[in-house]
Amino acid sequence: MVLEDKAFQKATLQAFINRGDADRDVSVYPLAQAFPIEQVESIENVYNIIETQLNVAASITGFNSGSPIRNKGQGKQAMAKLTKIQDAYFLDENDLIRFNNPRSQDELTQIVNQTLINTNNLSEGVEKTKEFLRAQMAYTGKFEYNDPRTETHISFELDRPKENDLVSTTEWGTEDATPITDLLLAIEQYQKTNGNTKPEVINMNSKTLAKFKRSGQIKTELYGDSRSPRLVRDSDFNQLLNEFGVPAIQVDDSETAIEQLDGTNKVYKHLPDGRVVLRAAVLGKTLSGPSVENNYGKGKFVEAVISQDPHTEKTIVGEVALPVTQNINGTVFLDVVSGEDTPTVNPAETPEQ
């Protein structure tokens, strides 16, 4: 049997996926830093939601005077029940027959290596699911997950400030578009709900960024003509944004494929076309709890399972985890393209002249 090979002993497999996680390119999951991992002792966890308010100046007191007492900033607690995120890789009958009757040592090694590769793919699948859930909250203000295979449906809206949902004055990518003005207004709105602090990151996908660069205001600022046919160089574009105090732009073109009942994959964009997200660097955390499969330890688990009647062999990789948003005020959504896959909401105000 394939999974009785020493390469698939539990400790060996666990070390294998742990090493894979350590070597993984973190840039593949741009929201991992916005929701850092925090290990918890229970699958049910109370976490604090932060609602930022204006930081007021400290009081000046005389000598020998007691310090004034200030109320704590706004906040509330919420309960999160962690979810088991897992998937399995079944070895097919051909692999089992070839392993037990190999034509060569190379063929035997190939089956073992392929099983390890697919086990690592399962581990990546867990990471992709966590990133997809983070993106739902960070980029759409909701938590929505549908898996027809397991009949899992989770859906709820985050209690974000409605005034943090904006739409551009003019569609980006046109001669009349004013994306810098729109962003400066969005930054002002962010400051209103975040104690006057500015957003640290701006997220958009490549399609939206291309429209940003083609907008008339960019051409006017760089070349003095909103209709200029000249291509906008990245160096000029970045310098222009820096001069206006616009935070760094982080492009996120991530997608997640979720398998359907018929075996096909439905692909979901993490960041919809036409949506710009201004946000805090840290929005929450990804809670990771204990699991039975991991001998009640925390973090990712892996198992090799051999069953009879009928004979099947599979590896399972999973984690008891859940991303949670703590900084509820920490995002502003700016929709900049009409007719895209995201509805627009409150219109941005016209800037003062």
C-alpha positions as CSV (number, residue, x, y, z in Angstrom):
1,M,0.0,0.0,0.0
2,V,1.3,3.4,-1.0
3,L,0.6,5.2,2.3
4,E,2.3,2.6,4.3
5,D,5.6,3.8,2.8
6,K,7.9,5.4,5.4
7,A,7.5,8.7,3.4
8,F,3.9,8.9,4.6
9,Q,4.4,8.4,8.3
10,K,2.5,11.1,10.2
11,A,5.6,12.8,11.6
12,T,7.2,12.8,8.1
13,L,4.2,14.2,6.4
14,Q,3.7,16.9,9.1
15,A,7.3,18.0,8.7
16,F,6.8,18.0,4.9
17,I,3.9,20.4,5.0
18,N,5.4,22.6,7.7
19,R,8.5,23.0,5.6
20,G,6.3,23.8,2.6
21,D,4.6,26.5,4.5
22,A,7.9,28.0,5.7
23,D,9.2,28.1,2.1
24,R,6.0,29.5,0.6
25,D,6.2,32.9,-1.2
26,V,4.2,35.2,1.2
27,S,3.5,37.6,-1.7
28,V,1.1,35.0,-3.1
29,Y,-1.2,35.8,-0.2
30,P,-1.1,39.6,0.1
31,L,-3.7,39.7,2.9
32,A,-1.9,37.3,5.1
33,Q,0.0,40.2,6.7
34,A,-3.3,42.1,7.2
35,F,-4.7,39.1,9.1
36,P,-1.7,37.5,10.9
37,I,-2.0,34.1,12.4
38,E,-2.8,33.9,16.1
39,Q,-3.0,30.5,17.7
40,V,-5.8,30.1,20.2
41,E,-6.5,27.4,22.8
42,S,-10.2,26.7,21.9
43,I,-12.1,26.5,18.6
44,E,-14.6,28.9,20.2
45,N,-12.8,32.2,20.8
46,V,-13.8,35.7,22.0
47,Y,-12.1,38.5,20.1
48,N,-12.3,42.2,20.4
49,I,-13.6,44.4,17.6
50,I,-12.0,47.8,17.4
51,E,-14.0,50.8,16.4
52,T,-11.4,53.6,16.1
53,Q,-12.3,57.0,17.3
54,L,-10.5,60.3,17.3
55,N,-7.4,60.4,19.5
56,V,-7.7,63.5,21.8
57,A,-4.7,65.4,23.3
58,A,-3.5,64.5,26.8
59,S,-4.4,66.8,29.7
60,I,-1.9,69.0,31.4
61,T,-2.0,68.6,35.2
62,G,-0.2,70.4,38.0
63,F,2.4,68.7,40.2
64,N,1.0,66.4,42.8
65,S,-2.3,66.2,40.9
66,G,-3.8,62.9,40.0
67,S,-3.9,61.8,36.4
68,P,-7.2,62.4,34.6
69,I,-9.1,59.2,33.8
70,R,-10.1,58.7,30.2
71,N,-12.6,56.2,29.0
72,K,-11.3,53.4,26.7
73,G,-11.9,53.7,23.0
74,Q,-15.0,52.2,21.5
75,G,-15.0,48.5,21.1
76,K,-17.0,45.4,21.5
77,Q,-16.5,41.6,21.7
78,A,-17.6,38.9,19.3
79,M,-17.6,35.1,19.4
80,A,-15.9,33.2,16.6
81,K,-16.3,29.5,16.2
82,L,-13.4,28.2,14.1
83,T,-14.0,26.2,11.0
84,K,-12.2,23.1,9.9
85,I,-10.8,23.9,6.5
86,Q,-9.6,20.7,4.8
87,D,-9.4,18.7,1.6
88,A,-8.3,15.2,0.6
89,Y,-6.3,13.6,-2.3
90,F,-7.3,10.1,-3.3
91,L,-4.9,7.8,-4.9
92,D,-6.5,6.2,-7.9
93,E,-6.6,2.5,-8.6
94,N,-3.9,2.7,-11.3
95,D,-1.5,4.3,-8.8
96,L,-2.2,1.6,-6.2
97,I,-1.6,-1.2,-8.8
98,R,1.5,0.4,-10.2
99,F,2.9,0.9,-6.7
100,N,2.4,-2.7,-5.7
101,N,3.7,-4.0,-9.0
102,P,6.3,-1.5,-10.1
103,R,8.1,-2.0,-13.3
104,S,11.1,-0.1,-11.9
105,Q,12.4,1.7,-8.9
106,D,11.9,5.0,-10.8
107,E,8.2,4.2,-11.2
108,L,7.9,3.6,-7.5
109,T,9.7,6.8,-6.7
110,Q,7.5,8.7,-9.1
111,I,4.3,7.6,-7.4
112,V,5.6,8.6,-4.0
113,N,6.8,12.0,-5.2
114,Q,3.5,12.7,-7.0
115,T,1.6,11.8,-3.8
116,L,3.8,14.2,-1.9
117,I,3.3,17.0,-4.5
118,N,-0.5,16.5,-4.3
119,T,-0.3,16.6,-0.5
120,N,1.5,19.9,-0.7
121,N,-1.2,21.1,-3.1
122,L,-3.8,20.3,-0.5
123,S,-1.8,22.4,2.0
124,E,-1.8,25.3,-0.5
125,G,-5.5,24.8,-0.9
126,V,-6.0,25.5,2.8
127,E,-4.0,28.7,2.5
128,K,-6.0,29.7,-0.6
129,T,-9.2,29.2,1.3
130,K,-8.0,31.3,4.2
131,E,-6.9,34.1,1.8
132,F,-10.3,33.9,0.0
133,L,-12.1,34.5,3.3
134,R,-9.8,37.3,4.2
135,A,-10.5,38.9,0.8
136,Q,-14.2,38.6,1.2
137,M,-14.0,40.8,4.3
138,A,-11.2,43.2,3.2
139,Y,-12.5,43.8,-0.3
140,T,-16.3,43.3,-0.1
141,G,-17.2,43.9,3.6
142,K,-18.8,40.6,4.0
143,F,-18.0,37.0,4.9
144,E,-19.5,34.7,2.2
145,Y,-18.4,31.1,1.4
146,N,-20.3,28.5,-0.5
147,D,-19.0,24.9,-1.0
148,P,-21.6,22.7,-2.8
149,R,-19.5,19.6,-2.1
150,T,-19.8,19.9,1.6
151,E,-23.1,21.9,1.5
152,T,-21.3,24.7,3.5
153,H,-22.9,28.1,3.3
154,I,-21.6,31.0,5.5
155,S,-22.8,34.5,4.9
156,F,-22.9,37.7,7.0
157,E,-22.2,41.4,6.5
158,L,-19.5,43.3,8.5
159,D,-20.9,46.3,10.4
160,R,-18.7,48.8,8.5
161,P,-19.6,52.5,8.4
162,K,-21.9,53.0,5.4
163,E,-20.2,56.4,4.7
164,N,-17.0,54.5,3.9
165,D,-18.6,53.2,0.6
166,L,-17.9,55.7,-2.2
167,V,-18.1,55.9,-5.9
168,S,-15.9,58.0,-8.2
169,T,-17.1,61.3,-9.6
170,T,-16.4,60.0,-13.1
171,E,-15.6,56.6,-14.4
172,W,-11.9,55.9,-14.4
173,G,-10.1,55.3,-17.7
174,T,-11.9,58.2,-19.5
175,E,-10.6,61.7,-20.5
176,D,-12.7,63.4,-17.8
177,A,-11.8,61.0,-15.0
178,T,-10.1,62.5,-11.9
179,P,-8.7,59.5,-10.0
180,I,-6.3,61.4,-7.9
181,T,-9.1,63.7,-6.7
182,D,-11.2,60.7,-6.0
183,L,-8.5,59.1,-4.0
184,L,-7.8,62.2,-2.0
185,L,-11.5,62.4,-1.1
186,A,-11.5,58.7,-0.1
187,I,-8.4,59.4,2.1
188,E,-10.3,62.2,3.8
189,Q,-13.3,59.9,4.4
190,Y,-11.0,57.2,5.8
191,Q,-9.5,59.8,8.2
192,K,-13.0,60.7,9.4
193,T,-13.7,57.2,10.7
194,N,-10.1,56.3,11.8
195,G,-9.0,58.9,14.3
196,N,-7.5,61.2,11.6
197,T,-5.0,58.5,10.5
198,K,-4.4,57.9,6.8
199,P,-4.8,54.5,5.0
200,E,-1.5,52.6,4.7
201,V,-2.3,50.5,1.7
202,I,-4.4,50.8,-1.5
203,N,-5.5,47.6,-3.2
204,M,-6.8,47.2,-6.8
205,N,-6.4,44.7,-9.5
206,S,-4.4,45.1,-12.7
207,K,-7.5,45.9,-14.8
208,T,-8.4,48.8,-12.5
209,L,-4.8,50.0,-12.3
210,A,-4.7,50.2,-16.1
211,K,-7.8,52.4,-16.1
212,F,-6.2,54.5,-13.4
213,K,-3.2,55.2,-15.6
214,R,-5.3,55.9,-18.7
215,S,-7.4,58.5,-16.9
216,G,-7.4,62.1,-18.2
217,Q,-6.2,63.7,-14.9
218,I,-3.0,61.5,-15.0
219,K,-2.3,62.5,-18.6
220,T,-2.9,66.2,-17.7
221,E,-0.6,66.2,-14.7
222,L,2.2,64.4,-16.5
223,Y,1.9,65.7,-20.1
224,G,-0.4,68.7,-19.9
225,D,-3.0,67.1,-22.1
226,S,-5.8,64.7,-21.1
227,R,-5.9,63.3,-24.6
228,S,-2.1,62.6,-24.8
229,P,-1.4,59.3,-26.7
230,R,1.8,58.8,-24.6
231,L,2.0,55.8,-22.4
232,V,2.4,56.5,-18.7
233,R,5.7,55.2,-17.3
234,D,5.6,53.5,-13.9
235,S,8.3,55.7,-12.6
236,D,6.4,58.9,-13.5
237,F,3.2,57.5,-12.3
238,N,4.6,56.5,-8.9
239,Q,6.3,59.8,-8.5
240,L,3.1,61.6,-9.2
241,L,1.2,59.6,-6.6
242,N,3.9,60.2,-4.0
243,E,3.7,64.0,-4.6
244,F,0.0,63.9,-3.8
245,G,0.6,61.8,-0.7
246,V,-1.3,58.8,-2.0
247,P,-0.3,55.5,-0.2
248,A,1.5,52.7,-2.0
249,I,-0.7,50.7,-4.4
250,Q,-0.7,46.9,-4.0
251,V,-2.1,45.0,-7.0
252,D,-4.1,41.9,-6.1
253,D,-5.1,39.7,-9.0
254,S,-5.7,36.6,-6.8
255,E,-8.4,34.1,-7.7
256,T,-9.8,31.0,-5.9
257,A,-11.3,28.0,-7.7
258,I,-14.0,26.2,-5.7
259,E,-15.0,22.7,-7.0
260,Q,-18.6,22.2,-7.9
261,L,-20.8,19.1,-7.6
262,D,-20.1,18.2,-11.3
263,G,-16.4,18.3,-10.8
264,T,-15.9,21.7,-12.6
265,N,-14.3,24.6,-10.9
266,K,-16.0,28.0,-10.3
267,V,-13.4,30.8,-10.2
268,Y,-13.9,33.8,-7.9
269,K,-11.9,37.0,-8.2
270,H,-10.8,38.2,-4.8
271,L,-10.8,41.9,-5.8
272,P,-13.6,42.8,-8.2
273,D,-12.9,44.9,-11.3
274,G,-13.5,48.5,-10.7
275,R,-13.1,48.4,-6.9
276,V,-10.3,50.3,-5.1
277,V,-9.8,49.5,-1.4
278,L,-8.0,52.0,1.0
279,R,-7.2,50.2,4.2
280,A,-5.1,49.8,7.3
281,A,-2.1,47.6,7.2
282,V,-3.6,45.3,9.8
283,L,-7.4,44.5,9.7
284,G,-7.7,41.6,12.0
285,K,-6.2,38.1,12.6
286,T,-6.4,34.6,11.4
287,L,-7.3,32.4,14.4
288,S,-5.8,28.9,14.4
289,G,-7.0,26.4,16.9
290,P,-6.5,22.8,18.1
291,S,-7.7,19.8,16.2
292,V,-8.2,16.1,17.1
293,E,-6.3,15.1,14.0
294,N,-3.3,17.1,15.2
295,N,-3.4,15.4,18.6
296,Y,-5.1,18.5,20.0
297,G,-2.2,20.7,18.8
298,K,-2.7,24.0,17.0
299,G,-2.0,24.7,13.3
300,K,-2.2,22.6,10.2
301,F,-2.7,18.8,10.3
302,V,-2.1,16.0,7.9
303,E,-3.3,12.4,7.9
304,A,-2.8,9.4,5.7
305,V,-6.0,7.3,5.7
306,I,-6.3,3.7,4.4
307,S,-9.8,2.2,4.2
308,Q,-11.1,-1.2,3.2
309,D,-14.3,-2.3,1.3
310,P,-13.6,-0.8,-1.1
311,H,-9.9,-0.2,-0.7
312,T,-9.0,3.5,-0.8
313,E,-6.0,5.5,0.2
314,K,-6.0,9.2,0.7
315,T,-4.1,12.0,2.4
316,I,-6.0,14.8,4.2
317,V,-4.6,18.2,5.0
318,G,-6.5,20.8,7.0
319,E,-6.5,23.4,9.7
320,V,-9.0,24.5,12.3
321,A,-8.9,28.2,11.5
322,L,-10.9,31.4,10.8
323,P,-10.0,34.9,9.7
324,V,-11.7,37.6,11.7
325,T,-11.9,41.3,11.2
326,Q,-11.2,43.5,14.2
327,N,-10.6,46.9,12.7
328,I,-14.2,47.4,11.4
329,N,-13.5,51.0,10.3
330,G,-10.2,50.1,8.6
331,T,-11.5,50.0,4.9
332,V,-12.9,52.5,2.5
333,F,-14.4,51.1,-0.8
334,L,-14.2,53.3,-3.9
335,D,-16.0,52.0,-6.9
336,V,-14.6,53.6,-10.1
337,V,-16.1,51.7,-13.0
338,S,-19.8,51.6,-13.7
339,G,-21.4,48.3,-14.8
340,E,-18.7,46.1,-13.3
341,D,-19.4,43.1,-11.0
342,T,-19.6,45.3,-7.9
343,P,-22.6,47.6,-7.1
344,T,-21.8,51.2,-6.4
345,V,-23.2,53.0,-3.4
346,N,-22.9,56.4,-1.9
347,P,-21.6,59.0,-4.4
348,A,-18.3,60.8,-3.6
349,E,-18.7,64.5,-2.9
350,T,-17.6,67.0,-5.4
351,P,-14.3,68.5,-4.1
352,E,-14.2,72.1,-3.0
353,Q,-12.6,74.5,-5.5
